Amino acid sequence: MINNDFNLANLSFQQGDIYTLKQNFLGDCDGIISLQTLSWLPDFQEPLAAMMEINPDFIALSSLFFEGDISTTTQVLEHKRSRSTFYNTYSIPQVESFVRSYGYHIERLEPFEIDVDLPKSKDVDFMSTYTINVNEQASRKVKRLQFSGPLLLNWYFLMIKRGSFNRQS
């Protein structure tokens, strides 16, 4: 159990492994919050299915997503550290189709735009996050692109809800 610092009687947080959730979570969970998790897993279907099978009212998550019908599966091998991980980017239309098959829909999606400059590491053999500032021609605003090692990070926040479709973006 995560500490409830706000002393709210009607709110509690439970922590668990999405692949091995106990039966006592079924039907007894209003919502699931998952931050920066899906992209580090081999696929999105198995963990999202496990979340939706608990039958929460909503799932709020952030991960790497692409607005088009293109997904990438990227396995990162940091050779000097003998470390392997995923940096997968999932197609929002594919996620939408998948969650609809469980009676859910994407209610809202918002790109995450980092508002601080992160310097690039001098160690090119280490996957570290940094930003590059670019000028957007149309809006004449400076935008920060977020990278980790050689990869562009397309962060989004998604609110997935049970029931009919009514997306706000």
C-alpha positions as CSV (number, residue, x, y, z in Angstrom):
1,M,0.0,0.0,0.0
2,I,1.2,3.5,-0.9
3,N,0.9,6.1,1.8
4,N,-2.1,8.4,1.5
5,D,-0.6,11.8,2.6
6,F,-3.8,13.6,1.9
7,N,-5.9,11.7,4.5
8,L,-8.8,11.1,2.2
9,A,-11.2,8.5,3.6
10,N,-12.5,7.5,0.2
11,L,-9.2,7.1,-1.6
12,S,-6.5,4.4,-1.3
13,F,-3.7,3.4,-3.5
14,Q,-2.7,-0.2,-4.2
15,Q,0.5,-1.2,-5.9
16,G,0.9,-4.4,-7.8
17,D,2.4,-6.3,-10.7
18,I,-0.1,-6.0,-13.6
19,Y,0.8,-9.6,-14.7
20,T,0.1,-11.2,-11.3
21,L,-2.7,-9.1,-9.8
22,K,-4.7,-11.0,-7.2
23,Q,-8.3,-11.8,-7.5
24,N,-9.2,-9.3,-4.8
25,F,-8.7,-6.5,-7.4
26,L,-11.3,-7.8,-9.7
27,G,-14.4,-5.5,-9.8
28,D,-13.0,-3.6,-6.8
29,C,-10.8,-1.0,-8.6
30,D,-12.1,2.4,-9.8
31,G,-9.1,3.2,-11.8
32,I,-5.6,2.3,-12.8
33,I,-2.7,4.7,-13.2
34,S,0.3,3.5,-15.1
35,L,3.2,5.9,-15.8
36,Q,5.9,5.2,-18.3
37,T,5.4,1.5,-18.3
38,L,4.0,0.1,-21.6
39,S,6.9,1.2,-23.8
40,W,9.4,-0.8,-21.8
41,L,7.4,-4.0,-22.2
42,P,7.5,-6.4,-25.3
43,D,4.0,-5.4,-26.3
44,F,1.0,-3.4,-25.1
45,Q,-1.8,-6.0,-25.6
46,E,-1.0,-8.3,-22.7
47,P,-0.6,-5.6,-20.0
48,L,-3.6,-3.6,-21.2
49,A,-5.8,-6.7,-21.3
50,A,-4.7,-7.5,-17.7
51,M,-5.7,-4.0,-16.7
52,M,-9.1,-4.1,-18.4
53,E,-9.9,-7.6,-17.1
54,I,-9.9,-6.0,-13.6
55,N,-12.9,-4.0,-14.9
56,P,-11.8,-0.5,-13.7
57,D,-13.8,2.6,-14.7
58,F,-10.7,4.2,-16.2
59,I,-7.0,3.6,-17.0
60,A,-4.8,6.7,-17.1
61,L,-1.4,6.0,-18.6
62,S,1.6,7.7,-20.2
63,S,3.9,6.0,-22.7
64,L,5.4,6.4,-26.1
65,F,2.7,6.6,-28.8
66,F,2.3,7.7,-32.4
67,E,-0.8,9.3,-33.8
68,G,-0.7,7.3,-37.1
69,D,-1.3,3.7,-37.8
70,I,2.4,2.8,-37.3
71,S,4.1,1.1,-34.3
72,T,7.7,0.5,-33.7
73,T,9.3,-2.3,-31.7
74,T,12.7,-1.2,-30.5
75,Q,14.9,-3.4,-28.4
76,V,17.8,-1.3,-27.1
77,L,21.1,-3.1,-26.4
78,E,23.6,-1.2,-24.3
79,H,26.6,-3.3,-25.0
80,K,29.0,-1.8,-22.5
81,R,26.5,-2.4,-19.7
82,S,25.2,-5.7,-21.0
83,R,21.7,-4.3,-20.6
84,S,18.7,-4.8,-22.8
85,T,15.4,-3.0,-22.7
86,F,12.5,-2.0,-25.0
87,Y,11.6,1.5,-26.2
88,N,8.4,0.6,-28.1
89,T,6.2,3.3,-29.6
90,Y,2.6,2.1,-30.1
91,S,0.0,3.3,-32.7
92,I,-2.8,5.1,-31.1
93,P,-5.4,3.8,-33.6
94,Q,-4.2,0.2,-32.8
95,V,-4.5,0.8,-29.1
96,E,-8.0,2.3,-29.7
97,S,-9.1,-0.7,-31.6
98,F,-7.7,-3.1,-28.9
99,V,-9.3,-1.3,-26.0
100,R,-12.7,-1.1,-27.9
101,S,-12.6,-4.9,-28.1
102,Y,-12.9,-4.9,-24.2
103,G,-15.6,-2.3,-24.1
104,Y,-13.3,0.7,-23.5
105,H,-12.3,3.7,-25.5
106,I,-9.7,6.4,-25.5
107,E,-11.5,9.4,-23.9
108,R,-8.6,11.8,-24.1
109,L,-5.1,11.9,-25.4
110,E,-2.5,14.7,-24.9
111,P,1.0,14.9,-26.1
112,F,3.5,15.4,-23.3
113,E,5.7,18.4,-24.1
114,I,8.6,18.8,-21.8
115,D,9.2,22.3,-20.7
116,V,12.8,22.1,-19.4
117,D,16.1,21.7,-21.2
118,L,17.8,18.4,-20.5
119,P,21.5,18.3,-21.5
120,K,22.9,15.5,-23.6
121,S,25.2,13.2,-21.7
122,K,28.9,13.1,-22.7
123,D,28.8,9.3,-22.4
124,V,27.4,8.2,-25.8
125,D,27.3,4.5,-24.6
126,F,24.6,5.3,-22.0
127,M,20.8,5.6,-22.8
128,S,20.1,9.0,-21.2
129,T,17.3,11.4,-21.9
130,Y,18.0,14.9,-23.4
131,T,16.2,17.6,-25.3
132,I,16.9,19.4,-28.5
133,N,15.1,22.7,-29.2
134,V,13.6,23.3,-32.6
135,N,11.6,26.2,-34.1
136,E,8.2,25.3,-35.3
137,Q,7.5,27.3,-38.5
138,A,3.7,27.5,-38.2
139,S,3.5,28.7,-34.6
140,R,6.9,30.4,-34.4
141,K,7.3,28.7,-31.0
142,V,10.3,26.8,-29.7
143,K,9.5,23.2,-29.1
144,R,11.7,20.7,-27.2
145,L,12.1,17.2,-28.7
146,Q,12.9,14.6,-26.2
147,F,15.4,11.9,-27.0
148,S,17.0,9.0,-25.2
149,G,20.2,7.8,-26.9
150,P,19.4,7.7,-30.6
151,L,15.6,7.6,-30.1
152,L,13.0,10.3,-30.4
153,L,10.5,9.9,-27.5
154,N,6.8,10.6,-28.4
155,W,5.3,10.8,-25.0
156,Y,1.5,10.9,-24.7
157,F,-1.0,10.8,-21.8
158,L,-4.0,8.6,-22.5
159,M,-7.3,8.4,-20.6
160,I,-9.0,5.1,-21.4
161,K,-12.6,4.8,-20.1
162,R,-15.2,2.1,-20.1
163,G,-18.2,2.7,-22.3
164,S,-19.1,4.7,-25.4
165,F,-16.7,6.8,-27.4
166,N,-16.4,10.6,-26.8
167,R,-12.8,11.6,-27.4
168,Q,-11.4,15.0,-26.3
169,S,-8.0,15.9,-27.6
